[in-house]
Structure formats: structure tokens, C-alpha cells
Amino acid sequence: MREWIPCFGTTKITGYSRNFVIHGQCDFIWKDVINWSEIFLKDFYKADSSLQCKSDFKVNKPTCKWMPPNEGMYKAKCDTTVDRINGKVGFGIVIQNNRGEVMASYAQSMIVNFSIKTAKLAFVWKNIIFSGDCGLTPCSFELDKACIVNWIKNGGHRDSVNGIILHDIDSLVNNLGEVDFCHTDRSANRVAKGLAIFALKSTDDTFWMEDFPCCVKKMLEADMPS
């Protein structure tokens, strides 16, 4: 099929030679084929480069740096990210000691229809279980949503749609003993966010003991206490 494009009083055929090559015929002009191929490759590389940039985690200087826990304690950060197009939620957890060393990390994705607050609250519950299973207690849990910290600490919203999750968190806290919840700035929670994004791109639920995926390495290095 020919594509006719008017160009300063002349007509340029753009699809004719390309189709001849595709269908194995010989009546074509190589110059047109090469020009079309160059345009196609430029568009391909441009699209590929834009996707590559989106998949890499950009590491900016944090406005609020992560603070290590007291000696003898661990600090767990968790975050979520929602892919509304595919109906998925990515969860990320990282647990560190007072030297900033990663003791455990976790990435999981689920096909659920949660609001962002419900997703974060559900993964606080998962975070508490994970730290207990790893033996990383006592532990302080950092969240970048102040309202969720208030719900957990002040005992409010037990009759809300998230009441069951809050009740289960209470039960876990009572069993674990020394547990603390605190609010942190979003920029100090970048590692957990990076793990949550990694979870959306991964097909498996994965955890690491004293390790982490390379996609969050630069963020961890930027957060290391001096």
C-alpha cells in the first residue's frame, strides 16, 4: 500500500519500497528502504531509552536523611506503590541496624484493589511479621504517612474499614513486646519505595537476609550514617 504525502508541490511515496522488501519482491529503491530503516531505528532507540530511564531509580540527595536506631535495636522501613492500570500493589521492606547495615529486605507484589492507605496499613502488618520471623527485634517501624502512625498508636479508627487490620497489628505488637512506630519524611523512606517499585517489575516474591537487590544500593549508600 502506498502512502502519498504532498511535499512542496511534489508527491513522496513513503510506504512503497518498504512493502516490496517485506514481501520479498525486487522492484524497490534501496535509498528509500535505507531512509525508512534509519527513521525506524531512531524511533526504536528513542523509545528504548525512555523506557530504560523510567526503570532506573533516580537517586537525588535526600531532603531528610534516614536516622539509625539506637544500639541494640533495629529499624524497619516499609512502603507501597500502586499500579492502578494492572491492579497490582508493590510492597518493599528494609530492616537495618544502628550502623545502617541491611539485616533483611523484602519485595512482594499482589493483585489487589486496595486504596493506598489500606495497602500501607496491610503491609505494616506484614512488616511486623517479617521482622519477627527474621528474629530482628526489638524494632522501630518507620512510615511516611503520619495518619497511619496515629491510627496505630492512638487506637483510633477501630470501627473503620481498616479496623480488622488495626486490630491484628495490636495483637502482633502485644506478642512482640518492645515495638515502636514513628513518622518519617518521604525522602528518608526511598529505599523501601525502591523495593516496592522493584516488586512491581518482578514476577517473584523475594526476601534477602543481610542483602538487598542492586537497584537500591545507591540509596542505601546515600543514607549510611557518617
VEXDREN-2710 file (C-alpha; in Angstrom, 1 decimal):
% VEXDREN-2710
k/r/px/py/pz
1/MET/0.0/0.0/0.0
2/ARG/1.3/3.4/-1.0
3/GLU/1.3/6.4/1.4
4/TRP/1.1/9.6/-0.5
5/ILE/2.4/12.7/1.2
6/PRO/2.3/16.2/-0.5
7/CYS/5.7/17.9/-0.2
8/PHE/6.3/21.4/-1.8
9/GLY/4.3/20.6/-4.9
10/THR/5.6/17.0/-5.4
11/THR/4.4/13.7/-4.0
12/LYS/6.6/11.5/-1.9
13/ILE/6.0/7.7/-1.7
14/THR/6.9/6.5/1.8
15/GLY/5.5/3.0/2.1
16/TYR/6.0/1.6/-1.4
17/SER/9.6/0.4/-1.2
18/ARG/9.3/-0.8/2.3
19/ASN/6.4/-3.1/1.4
20/PHE/8.4/-4.6/-1.5
21/VAL/11.2/-5.5/0.8
22/ILE/8.8/-7.1/3.3
23/HIS/7.1/-9.2/0.6
24/GLY/10.4/-10.3/-1.0
25/GLN/10.0/-8.5/-4.3
26/CYS/12.8/-6.8/-6.2
27/ASP/11.2/-3.7/-7.6
28/PHE/12.2/-1.2/-5.0
29/ILE/14.6/1.7/-4.4
30/TRP/17.3/1.0/-1.9
31/LYS/17.7/4.6/-0.9
32/ASP/14.0/4.7/0.3
33/VAL/14.5/1.5/2.2
34/ILE/17.6/2.7/4.0
35/ASN/16.0/6.1/4.9
36/TRP/12.9/4.3/6.3
37/SER/15.2/1.9/8.2
38/GLU/17.1/4.8/9.8
39/ILE/13.9/6.5/10.9
40/PHE/12.6/3.3/12.3
41/LEU/15.8/2.6/14.3
42/LYS/16.0/6.2/15.6
43/ASP/12.4/5.8/16.9
44/PHE/13.2/2.4/18.4
45/TYR/16.3/3.6/20.2
46/LYS/14.4/6.7/21.4
47/ALA/11.6/4.6/22.8
48/ASP/14.0/2.1/24.3
49/SER/16.0/4.8/26.0
50/SER/12.9/6.4/27.5
51/LEU/11.8/3.0/29.0
52/GLN/15.3/2.5/30.4
53/CYS/15.2/5.8/32.2
54/LYS/11.9/5.0/33.7
55/SER/13.1/1.7/35.1
56/ASP/16.2/3.1/36.7
57/PHE/15.8/4.6/40.2
58/LYS/16.9/8.2/40.2
59/VAL/19.0/9.0/43.3
60/ASN/18.6/12.6/44.4
61/LYS/20.1/14.0/47.5
62/PRO/17.6/13.3/50.3
63/THR/16.0/16.4/52.0
64/CYS/15.6/14.4/55.2
65/LYS/18.3/11.8/55.9
66/TRP/17.5/8.4/57.4
67/MET/18.4/8.2/61.1
68/PRO/19.7/4.9/62.5
69/PRO/18.1/3.3/65.6
70/ASN/19.7/3.1/69.0
71/GLU/22.3/0.4/69.6
72/GLY/20.7/-3.0/70.2
73/MET/17.6/-2.1/68.2
74/TYR/16.6/-2.4/64.5
75/LYS/14.7/0.0/62.3
76/ALA/12.3/-1.2/59.6
77/LYS/11.1/0.9/56.8
78/CYS/8.2/-0.2/54.6
79/ASP/6.4/1.4/51.6
80/THR/4.0/0.6/48.9
81/THR/3.4/1.7/45.3
82/VAL/0.2/1.1/43.4
83/ASP/-0.1/0.1/39.7
84/ARG/-3.7/1.0/39.0
85/ILE/-3.6/0.0/35.4
86/ASN/-2.7/-3.6/36.2
87/GLY/-4.4/-3.7/39.6
88/LYS/-1.2/-4.5/41.4
89/VAL/0.4/-3.3/44.6
90/GLY/4.1/-3.5/45.2
91/PHE/5.5/-3.8/48.8
92/GLY/9.0/-3.1/50.0
93/ILE/10.7/-3.7/53.4
94/VAL/14.2/-3.0/54.6
95/ILE/15.4/-3.6/58.1
96/GLN/18.7/-2.1/59.3
97/ASN/20.8/-2.0/62.4
98/ASN/22.3/1.1/64.2
99/ARG/25.3/1.1/61.7
100/GLY/23.0/1.3/58.7
101/GLU/23.8/-2.3/57.7
102/VAL/20.9/-4.1/56.0
103/MET/19.8/-7.1/58.1
104/ALA/16.9/-8.1/55.8
105/SER/14.9/-6.8/52.9
106/TYR/11.8/-7.9/51.2
107/ALA/9.8/-7.3/47.9
108/GLN/6.4/-8.6/47.1
109/SER/3.6/-7.7/44.6
110/MET/-0.1/-8.6/44.9
111/ILE/-3.1/-8.3/42.6
112/VAL/-5.5/-6.4/44.9
113/ASN/-7.8/-3.5/44.8
114/PHE/-6.6/-1.5/47.8
115/SER/-6.5/2.2/48.4
116/ILE/-3.0/3.4/49.1
117/LYS/-3.7/3.9/52.8
118/THR/-5.1/0.4/53.2
119/ALA/-2.2/-1.0/51.3
120/LYS/0.3/0.7/53.5
121/LEU/-1.5/-0.4/56.7
122/ALA/-1.7/-4.0/55.5
123/PHE/2.0/-4.0/54.8
124/VAL/2.8/-2.6/58.3
125/TRP/1.2/-5.8/59.5
126/LYS/3.3/-7.8/57.1
127/ASN/6.4/-5.8/58.2
128/ILE/5.9/-6.7/61.8
129/ILE/5.5/-10.4/61.0
130/PHE/8.6/-10.3/58.8
131/SER/10.8/-8.7/61.4
132/GLY/9.7/-11.2/64.0
133/ASP/10.3/-14.2/61.6
134/CYS/13.8/-12.9/61.0
135/GLY/14.5/-12.5/64.7
136/LEU/15.1/-8.8/64.2
137/THR/13.6/-7.4/67.4
138/PRO/13.2/-5.1/69.2
139/CYS/12.3/-3.0/66.2
140/SER/11.2/0.5/65.4
141/PHE/8.9/0.8/62.3
142/GLU/9.1/4.0/60.2
143/LEU/6.2/5.1/58.0
144/ASP/5.9/8.2/55.8
145/LYS/2.1/8.5/56.4
146/ALA/1.5/10.3/59.7
147/CYS/-2.2/9.4/59.8
148/ILE/-1.4/5.7/59.8
149/VAL/1.1/6.1/62.6
150/ASN/-1.6/7.9/64.6
151/TRP/-4.2/5.2/63.9
152/ILE/-1.8/2.5/65.2
153/LYS/-0.5/4.5/68.3
154/ASN/-3.7/6.2/69.4
155/GLY/-6.1/3.3/68.9
156/GLY/-8.4/5.2/66.7
157/HIS/-10.4/4.1/63.6
158/ARG/-11.0/0.6/65.0
159/ASP/-14.6/0.8/63.7
160/SER/-13.4/1.9/60.2
161/VAL/-13.0/-0.1/57.1
162/ASN/-9.4/-0.8/58.2
163/GLY/-10.4/-1.8/61.7
164/ILE/-9.6/-5.5/61.3
165/ILE/-6.1/-4.8/60.1
166/LEU/-5.5/-2.4/63.0
167/HIS/-6.8/-5.0/65.5
168/ASP/-4.3/-7.6/64.0
169/ILE/-1.5/-5.1/64.3
170/ASP/-2.4/-4.6/68.0
171/SER/-2.2/-8.3/68.6
172/LEU/1.2/-8.6/66.9
173/VAL/2.6/-5.7/68.9
174/ASN/1.4/-7.2/72.2
175/ASN/3.1/-10.5/71.3
176/LEU/6.4/-9.0/70.2
177/GLY/6.8/-6.6/73.2
178/GLU/9.1/-3.7/72.5
179/VAL/7.9/-2.2/69.3
180/ASP/7.7/1.5/68.3
181/PHE/6.1/3.3/65.4
182/CYS/7.3/6.7/64.1
183/HIS/6.7/9.0/61.2
184/THR/9.5/9.9/58.9
185/ASP/9.8/12.2/55.9
186/ARG/9.1/10.6/52.5
187/SER/12.7/11.3/51.3
188/ALA/14.1/9.2/54.2
189/ASN/12.0/6.3/53.0
190/ARG/13.4/6.0/49.5
191/VAL/14.9/2.5/49.9
192/ALA/11.6/0.9/50.8
193/LYS/9.9/2.8/47.9
194/GLY/12.6/1.5/45.6
195/LEU/12.0/-2.1/46.8
196/ALA/8.2/-1.6/46.2
197/ILE/8.9/-0.4/42.6
198/PHE/11.2/-3.4/42.2
199/ALA/8.4/-5.7/43.4
200/LEU/6.1/-4.5/40.6
201/LYS/8.7/-5.3/38.0
202/SER/9.5/-8.8/39.4
203/THR/7.4/-11.9/39.0
204/ASP/8.5/-13.5/42.3
205/ASP/8.1/-12.5/45.9
206/THR/11.7/-12.3/47.2
207/PHE/13.4/-11.7/50.5
208/TRP/17.1/-11.3/51.3
209/MET/19.0/-11.9/54.6
210/GLU/21.8/-9.4/55.1
211/ASP/21.4/-8.4/51.5
212/PHE/19.3/-6.4/49.0
213/PRO/18.8/-6.0/45.2
214/CYS/21.3/-3.8/43.4
215/CYS/18.6/-1.3/42.4
216/VAL/18.6/0.3/45.9
217/LYS/22.4/0.1/46.5
218/LYS/23.0/3.8/45.8
219/MET/20.1/4.9/48.0
220/LEU/21.4/2.8/50.9
221/GLU/24.9/4.3/50.4
222/ALA/23.4/7.8/50.5
223/ASP/21.6/7.0/53.7
224/MET/24.6/5.5/55.5
225/PRO/25.4/7.3/58.8
226/SER/28.7/9.2/58.6
END
